[in-house]
Amino acid sequence: MVHEIEFTAASLVRIATLEARRGRNDPGRMFPSVEREISALKAVHSNRRRACSQLWDTDEDKARETYASFRPEITGHREAKQKALNDELLALSAKLSTSIRDSQFAWGLQPGPTIRSRPTYRIRRDADGYFAMKQLELNLKRVFRLEAPNRNQVVAQLVDALEGRLPRYVLQTDISSYYESIPHDPLVALVNTQSGLSKTSTHLITSLLGEWATMTGRRIGLPRGVGLSSYLAEAYARQIDDELTTNPRVHFYGRYVDDIVLIARSEADRDHVATDLLRRLSELGLELSAPKTRTIDPMPFTGLPKKNPYALDRPIEFLGYSISKTMHGGEIAVDISTKTLARYRERLRLSFDRWAKTVGRSEGHNGLLLDRVKFLTSNTKLANSKDRAVTGIYFNHTALSTGAPGLAELDADLTSLIGQHASTMPKALHKRLLRISFTQGFATRRFYNYSQAQLVRIVAVWRGI
């Protein structure tokens, strides 16, 4: 098979630069020559901080002069790092192109850890596998126009679709065993029809699927944990979206990975759309999860005419939110979902349980408990994230209604846990914990910064470490 020369040095440099700017692990560290320059650069920065640390308070002019004196050395190491990276990726480009051309390239797919009772997989961990995978991800993203869905935006659109005086008929479901059910033959056929995708890309995709089939004995399913799988799964599922978003019986359609919510204006329309959805899924070799499929109906109420004279007979639990249309004037309320509340409660409990086992051993555990509670109740910029990615009680739940009861419930749980451990807790820690609140963290968008090392320690207890 003839393959286009796709993995050029320039394309690999773009990948390395993009990943480094995103604040992820610098791919250049895979190469010893680049790692040496990165380490040297860090050492120079450290020396500059030490040389200037006390001068800023005593002699600002001298501090500025000292600070500037390190620039030539820093520039030299940056240039040396870039040259080393360019040289390494030039060699890697030639190596990849040759191995692919000669059909010698293999992903080295193998089992990874089990996460939430689901097996995951991983590919070879060397530069060849890393850059080949990243290049393929970019190719699929470009050709299929794949963008990461904005969860909060989908919820806001759902809320907007529920507004109005007319009744709404809801179908909520998800695709059963989504990753494990995608059949290879139609997936490969879909990939092969994309004119913008090179033969090299399609060959590498089929190669990954072939390794999976050899490992599992099935030509169905995608390996969880491998980055390319999420791109392939999303491209395949877009075929469902293409039909339902143009269906005149559908008032609203939203899909986030395998979770689906659709709204119709009548029960008959909803039944028709449900039939269409089942048919399309069957054509694609997929099916709905019966335990997770339910209908939610409108519920009219008597009294004076209201802006929204129809309620819903139960909430829609979708993407971490609980969305209700109540009997009180048909108002729409967005709260934290039952499942998400349970996850927060479990993390609070684990945090206090872990602290209780360390009482009297070290004051450092007091600070760790404080950090864990602050992390849960506030927001933070992800460590080393240069694209300013943020997470936390507000930024993960921006669609919440004002005064969402779930926040008050979590505050009550936190207060209860503090009270249960008050007798063995230092007064200073007790006072600081009582000042922390989910409600305030959300309302004020309170921020705390953590180093990568701190984040690893904070989340360890929730991962059973």
C-alpha positions as CSV (number, residue, x, y, z in Angstrom):
1,M,0.0,0.0,0.0
2,V,1.3,3.4,-0.9
3,H,1.1,6.0,1.8
4,E,1.4,9.8,1.6
5,I,4.2,11.4,3.5
6,E,2.0,12.9,6.3
7,F,4.1,12.9,9.4
8,T,6.4,15.8,8.4
9,A,8.8,17.3,10.9
10,A,6.8,20.6,10.7
11,S,3.5,18.8,11.6
12,L,5.2,17.1,14.5
13,V,6.7,20.4,15.8
14,R,3.2,21.9,15.6
15,I,1.9,19.1,17.7
16,A,4.6,19.4,20.3
17,T,4.2,23.2,20.5
18,L,0.4,22.9,20.8
19,E,0.5,20.3,23.6
20,A,3.1,22.3,25.6
21,R,1.0,25.5,25.3
22,R,-2.0,23.6,26.6
23,G,0.0,23.0,29.7
24,R,0.1,19.3,29.3
25,N,3.3,17.3,29.7
26,D,5.8,18.7,27.3
27,P,6.3,16.0,24.6
28,G,9.9,17.2,24.2
29,R,10.7,15.4,27.4
30,M,10.5,12.1,25.5
31,F,13.9,13.0,23.9
32,P,17.0,13.1,26.2
33,S,18.6,15.9,24.2
34,V,15.5,18.1,24.7
35,E,15.1,17.0,28.3
36,R,18.6,18.2,29.1
37,E,17.9,21.7,27.7
38,I,14.5,21.8,29.6
39,S,16.3,20.9,32.8
40,A,19.1,23.5,32.2
41,L,16.4,26.1,31.5
42,K,14.6,25.4,34.7
43,A,17.9,25.6,36.6
44,V,18.6,29.1,35.1
45,H,15.2,30.3,36.1
46,S,15.7,29.0,39.6
47,N,19.0,30.7,39.8
48,R,17.5,34.0,38.7
49,R,14.7,33.8,41.3
50,R,17.3,33.2,44.1
51,A,19.5,36.0,42.9
52,C,16.7,38.5,42.7
53,S,14.5,37.3,45.7
54,Q,15.9,39.7,48.3
55,L,17.0,42.4,46.0
56,W,13.4,43.4,45.1
57,D,12.9,44.6,48.6
58,T,16.2,46.3,49.1
59,D,17.4,47.6,45.7
60,E,14.9,47.4,42.9
61,D,17.3,48.8,40.3
62,K,19.9,46.2,41.1
63,A,17.1,43.6,41.0
64,R,16.1,44.6,37.5
65,E,19.7,44.6,36.4
66,T,20.3,41.2,37.8
67,Y,17.1,39.9,36.4
68,A,18.0,41.1,32.9
69,S,21.5,39.6,33.2
70,F,20.1,36.1,32.9
71,R,18.3,36.8,29.6
72,P,21.2,35.8,27.3
73,E,21.6,32.5,29.0
74,I,17.8,31.8,29.0
75,T,17.6,32.7,25.3
76,G,20.5,30.4,24.5
77,H,18.9,27.4,26.3
78,R,15.5,28.2,24.6
79,E,17.1,28.2,21.2
80,A,19.1,25.0,22.0
81,K,15.9,23.3,23.2
82,Q,14.1,24.3,20.0
83,K,17.0,23.1,17.8
84,A,17.2,19.8,19.7
85,L,13.4,19.3,19.3
86,N,13.5,20.1,15.6
87,D,16.4,17.7,15.1
88,E,14.6,14.9,17.1
89,L,11.3,15.4,15.3
90,L,13.0,15.5,11.9
91,A,14.5,12.1,12.6
92,L,11.2,10.8,14.0
93,S,9.3,12.0,10.9
94,A,11.6,10.0,8.7
95,K,11.4,7.0,11.0
96,L,7.6,7.1,11.1
97,S,7.2,7.6,7.4
98,T,9.5,4.6,6.7
99,S,7.8,2.3,9.2
100,I,4.3,3.1,8.0
101,R,5.4,2.8,4.3
102,D,6.9,-0.6,5.0
103,S,3.9,-1.7,7.1
104,Q,6.2,-2.1,10.1
105,F,4.4,0.3,12.4
106,A,2.3,-1.2,15.2
107,W,0.3,0.6,18.0
108,G,1.3,-2.0,20.6
109,L,-2.2,-2.0,22.1
110,Q,-2.4,-3.6,25.5
111,P,-4.6,-3.7,28.6
112,G,-4.5,-0.7,31.0
113,P,-6.0,-0.2,34.4
114,T,-9.7,-0.8,35.2
115,I,-11.4,2.5,35.9
116,R,-15.0,2.5,37.4
117,S,-15.3,-1.2,36.7
118,R,-14.5,-0.7,33.0
119,P,-11.3,-2.0,31.4
120,T,-9.1,0.5,29.6
121,Y,-6.3,0.1,27.1
122,R,-3.1,1.9,26.1
123,I,-0.8,2.1,23.1
124,R,3.0,2.1,23.0
125,R,4.4,4.9,25.2
126,D,7.2,6.0,23.0
127,A,7.4,9.0,20.8
128,D,6.4,7.0,17.7
129,G,3.0,6.1,19.2
130,Y,2.4,9.4,20.9
131,F,3.0,11.6,17.8
132,A,1.2,9.2,15.4
133,M,-1.8,9.3,17.7
134,K,-1.8,13.0,18.1
135,Q,-1.5,13.5,14.3
136,L,-4.5,11.2,13.7
137,E,-6.6,13.0,16.3
138,L,-5.9,16.3,14.6
139,N,-6.8,14.8,11.2
140,L,-10.1,13.4,12.4
141,K,-10.9,16.6,14.2
142,R,-10.3,18.6,11.0
143,V,-12.1,16.3,8.6
144,F,-15.2,15.6,10.7
145,R,-15.2,19.1,12.2
146,L,-15.2,17.7,15.7
147,E,-15.3,20.2,18.6
148,A,-15.6,19.3,22.2
149,P,-19.2,19.8,23.2
150,N,-19.9,22.5,25.8
151,R,-21.8,20.7,28.5
152,N,-23.2,23.9,30.1
153,Q,-24.2,25.3,26.7
154,V,-26.2,22.1,25.8
155,V,-28.0,22.4,29.2
156,A,-28.8,26.1,28.5
157,Q,-30.3,25.2,25.1
158,L,-32.4,22.5,26.8
159,V,-33.7,25.0,29.3
160,D,-34.6,27.4,26.5
161,A,-36.5,24.6,24.7
162,L,-38.6,23.9,27.8
163,E,-39.8,27.6,28.0
164,G,-43.2,28.6,26.6
165,R,-46.9,28.0,27.0
166,L,-47.1,24.8,25.0
167,P,-46.6,21.4,26.5
168,R,-43.3,19.5,26.1
169,Y,-42.9,15.8,25.7
170,V,-39.4,14.5,26.7
171,L,-37.5,11.3,25.9
172,Q,-34.3,10.7,27.8
173,T,-32.0,7.8,27.0
174,D,-28.5,6.8,26.3
175,I,-26.7,4.5,23.9
176,S,-26.1,1.1,25.5
177,S,-22.4,0.1,25.9
178,Y,-21.4,2.9,23.5
179,Y,-17.7,2.3,23.0
180,E,-18.0,-1.4,23.2
181,S,-20.8,-1.6,20.6
182,I,-19.5,0.4,17.6
183,P,-19.0,-2.1,14.7
184,H,-15.8,-1.9,12.8
185,D,-16.9,-2.5,9.2
186,P,-19.4,0.5,9.0
187,L,-16.9,2.6,10.9
188,V,-14.1,1.9,8.5
189,A,-16.6,2.5,5.6
190,L,-17.4,5.9,7.1
191,V,-13.7,6.8,7.5
192,N,-13.0,5.7,3.9
193,T,-15.7,8.0,2.5
194,Q,-14.0,11.1,3.9
195,S,-12.1,12.8,1.0
196,G,-10.0,14.9,3.3
197,L,-8.6,11.9,5.2
198,S,-5.4,10.4,3.7
199,K,-4.7,6.8,3.0
200,T,-2.1,6.9,5.7
201,S,-4.6,8.0,8.3
202,T,-7.2,5.4,7.2
203,H,-4.5,2.7,7.3
204,L,-3.4,3.6,10.8
205,I,-7.0,3.6,12.0
206,T,-7.7,0.2,10.6
207,S,-4.5,-1.0,12.1
208,L,-5.6,0.0,15.5
209,L,-9.0,-1.7,15.0
210,G,-7.2,-4.8,13.8
211,E,-5.0,-4.9,17.0
212,W,-8.2,-4.6,19.0
213,A,-9.9,-7.4,17.1
214,T,-6.9,-9.6,17.5
215,M,-6.8,-8.9,21.3
216,T,-10.6,-9.4,21.9
217,G,-11.6,-11.7,19.1
218,R,-14.3,-9.2,18.1
219,R,-14.7,-6.7,15.2
220,I,-16.9,-4.6,17.4
221,G,-15.9,-1.9,19.9
222,L,-13.2,0.7,20.5
223,P,-10.5,0.6,23.2
224,R,-11.4,2.9,26.1
225,G,-8.5,5.0,27.2
226,V,-7.0,5.4,23.8
227,G,-7.3,9.0,22.6
228,L,-8.3,8.1,19.1
229,S,-11.3,6.1,20.3
230,S,-13.2,9.2,21.5
231,Y,-12.7,10.9,18.1
232,L,-13.9,7.8,16.2
233,A,-16.9,7.3,18.4
234,E,-17.9,10.9,18.1
235,A,-17.6,10.8,14.3
236,Y,-19.7,7.7,14.2
237,A,-22.4,9.1,16.4
238,R,-22.7,12.2,14.3
239,Q,-24.7,10.1,11.9
240,I,-27.5,10.0,14.5
241,D,-27.4,13.7,14.9
242,D,-27.5,14.4,11.2
243,E,-31.0,12.7,11.0
244,L,-32.6,13.9,14.2
245,T,-31.5,17.6,14.0
246,T,-33.4,17.9,10.7
247,N,-36.5,15.9,11.8
248,P,-39.5,18.4,11.8
249,R,-41.1,16.4,14.7
250,V,-38.1,17.3,17.0
251,H,-38.4,20.5,19.0
252,F,-35.0,19.9,20.7
253,Y,-32.3,17.3,20.3
254,G,-29.2,17.1,22.5
255,R,-26.5,14.5,22.7
256,Y,-23.4,14.5,24.8
257,V,-21.3,11.5,24.1
258,D,-23.8,8.7,24.7
259,D,-26.5,10.7,26.7
260,I,-29.5,11.8,24.6
261,V,-32.4,14.1,25.4
262,L,-35.0,15.1,22.9
263,I,-38.2,17.1,23.1
264,A,-41.3,17.0,21.0
265,R,-44.5,19.1,21.1
266,S,-46.9,16.2,21.2
267,E,-46.9,12.6,22.4
268,A,-47.4,11.3,18.9
269,D,-44.4,13.2,17.7
270,R,-42.3,11.8,20.5
271,D,-43.4,8.3,19.7
272,H,-42.5,8.8,16.0
273,V,-39.1,10.3,16.9
274,A,-38.4,7.4,19.3
275,T,-39.1,5.0,16.5
276,D,-36.9,6.9,14.1
277,L,-34.1,6.9,16.7
278,L,-34.4,3.2,17.3
279,R,-34.3,2.5,13.5
280,R,-31.3,4.7,13.0
281,L,-29.4,3.2,15.9
282,S,-30.2,-0.3,14.6
283,E,-28.8,0.7,11.2
284,L,-25.6,1.7,12.9
285,G,-25.4,-1.5,14.9
286,L,-26.2,0.3,18.2
287,E,-29.1,0.2,20.6
288,L,-30.6,2.2,23.4
289,S,-30.1,1.3,27.1
290,A,-33.6,0.2,28.3
291,P,-32.9,0.9,32.0
292,K,-31.8,4.5,31.2
293,T,-34.7,5.2,28.8
294,R,-37.7,7.1,30.2
295,T,-40.4,9.5,29.1
296,I,-41.2,12.7,30.9
297,D,-44.7,14.2,30.3
298,P,-46.3,17.6,30.6
299,M,-48.6,18.2,33.6
300,P,-51.1,21.1,33.2
301,F,-52.3,22.9,36.3
302,T,-55.3,25.0,37.1
303,G,-55.5,28.6,38.2
304,L,-54.7,32.0,36.6
305,P,-53.0,32.0,33.2
306,K,-49.3,31.7,33.6
307,K,-46.3,32.5,31.4
308,N,-45.5,28.7,31.3
309,P,-48.8,26.9,32.0
310,Y,-47.3,23.4,31.8
311,A,-45.0,21.7,34.3
312,L,-43.1,18.4,33.9
313,D,-44.2,15.4,35.9
314,R,-40.6,14.8,37.0
315,P,-37.1,16.3,36.6
316,I,-34.8,15.7,33.7
317,E,-31.4,14.5,35.0
318,F,-28.9,15.4,32.4
319,L,-25.2,16.1,32.3
320,G,-24.9,16.6,36.1
321,Y,-28.0,18.8,36.3
322,S,-31.6,18.2,37.5
323,I,-33.9,20.3,35.4
324,S,-37.5,20.8,36.7
325,K,-40.5,22.7,35.4
326,T,-42.5,23.2,38.5
327,M,-46.2,23.6,39.4
328,H,-45.4,27.1,40.7
329,G,-46.1,29.1,37.6
330,G,-44.3,26.6,35.3
331,E,-40.9,28.0,36.3
332,I,-37.8,26.2,35.2
333,A,-35.3,25.4,38.0
334,V,-31.9,23.9,37.4
335,D,-30.2,22.2,40.3
336,I,-27.3,19.8,40.8
337,S,-28.3,16.2,39.8
338,T,-28.9,13.5,42.4
339,K,-25.9,11.6,41.1
340,T,-23.6,14.6,41.2
341,L,-24.7,15.5,44.7
342,A,-23.9,11.9,45.8
343,R,-20.4,12.2,44.3
344,Y,-19.7,15.4,46.2
345,R,-21.0,13.9,49.4
346,E,-18.8,10.9,49.0
347,R,-15.8,13.0,48.4
348,L,-16.5,15.1,51.5
349,R,-16.9,11.9,53.5
350,L,-13.7,10.4,52.2
351,S,-11.8,13.6,52.9
352,F,-12.9,13.7,56.6
353,D,-12.4,9.9,57.0
354,R,-8.9,10.1,55.7
355,W,-8.1,13.1,58.0
356,A,-9.6,11.3,61.0
357,K,-7.2,8.4,60.6
358,T,-4.3,10.8,60.8
359,V,-5.3,12.8,63.9
360,G,-2.3,13.6,66.0
361,R,0.3,12.2,63.5
362,S,1.1,15.4,61.6
363,E,-0.2,18.9,61.2
364,G,0.3,18.5,57.5
365,H,-2.9,16.4,57.3
366,N,-4.9,19.4,58.7
367,G,-3.8,21.5,55.8
368,L,-4.6,18.7,53.3
369,L,-8.1,18.4,54.7
370,L,-8.5,22.1,54.3
371,D,-7.2,22.0,50.7
372,R,-9.6,19.2,49.8
373,V,-12.7,21.0,51.2
374,K,-11.6,24.2,49.5
375,F,-11.1,22.4,46.2
376,L,-14.6,21.0,46.4
377,T,-16.3,24.2,47.3
378,S,-14.4,26.7,45.0
379,N,-12.7,26.9,41.6
380,T,-9.2,26.6,40.3
381,K,-7.3,27.0,37.1
382,L,-5.9,23.6,36.2
383,A,-2.2,23.4,37.0
384,N,0.1,24.1,34.1
385,S,-2.9,24.9,31.9
386,K,-1.8,27.8,29.6
387,D,-5.2,27.8,27.8
388,R,-6.7,28.9,31.2
389,A,-8.9,25.8,31.6
390,V,-10.8,26.1,34.9
391,T,-12.8,23.7,37.0
392,G,-14.8,24.0,40.2
393,I,-18.2,24.4,41.8
394,Y,-19.1,27.4,39.6
395,F,-17.4,26.6,36.3
396,N,-18.7,23.0,36.3
397,H,-22.2,24.1,37.0
398,T,-22.7,27.5,35.4
399,A,-26.3,26.7,34.4
400,L,-27.6,26.4,38.0
401,S,-30.5,28.5,39.0
402,T,-30.0,31.2,41.6
403,G,-30.4,29.7,45.0
404,A,-30.1,26.1,43.8
405,P,-31.1,23.9,46.7
406,G,-28.3,21.4,46.0
407,L,-25.7,23.9,47.1
408,A,-27.4,24.5,50.5
409,E,-27.7,20.7,50.9
410,L,-24.0,20.3,50.4
411,D,-23.3,23.1,52.9
412,A,-25.5,21.2,55.4
413,D,-23.5,18.0,54.8
414,L,-20.2,19.9,55.2
415,T,-21.4,21.5,58.5
416,S,-22.5,18.1,59.8
417,L,-19.2,16.5,59.0
418,I,-17.3,19.3,60.7
419,G,-19.5,18.9,63.8
420,Q,-19.0,15.1,63.9
421,H,-15.2,15.7,64.1
422,A,-15.1,18.9,66.1
423,S,-14.0,17.1,69.3
424,T,-10.7,16.0,67.8
425,M,-10.1,19.0,65.5
426,P,-7.8,21.9,66.3
427,K,-9.7,25.1,66.9
428,A,-7.9,26.9,64.1
429,L,-8.9,24.2,61.6
430,H,-12.4,24.1,62.9
431,K,-12.8,27.9,62.5
432,R,-11.4,27.9,59.0
433,L,-13.6,25.0,57.8
434,L,-16.7,26.7,59.1
435,R,-16.0,29.7,56.9
436,I,-16.0,27.6,53.8
437,S,-19.3,27.2,51.8
438,F,-20.4,25.7,48.5
439,T,-23.0,28.5,48.2
440,Q,-20.4,31.2,48.6
441,G,-17.9,29.5,46.4
442,F,-20.4,29.4,43.6
443,A,-21.8,32.9,44.1
444,T,-18.5,34.6,44.4
445,R,-16.7,32.3,41.9
446,R,-14.0,32.0,44.6
447,F,-10.6,30.8,43.3
448,Y,-7.7,29.0,44.9
449,N,-4.5,28.1,43.1
450,Y,-2.8,24.7,43.6
451,S,0.5,23.3,42.2
452,Q,0.4,20.1,40.3
453,A,1.9,18.3,43.3
454,Q,-0.9,19.6,45.5
455,L,-3.6,18.6,43.1
456,V,-2.2,15.0,43.0
457,R,-2.4,14.8,46.8
458,I,-5.8,16.4,47.0
459,V,-7.5,14.0,44.5
460,A,-5.6,10.9,45.7
461,V,-8.1,10.0,48.4
462,W,-11.0,10.1,45.9
463,R,-9.1,7.6,43.7
464,G,-8.5,5.2,46.5
465,I,-4.8,6.0,46.7
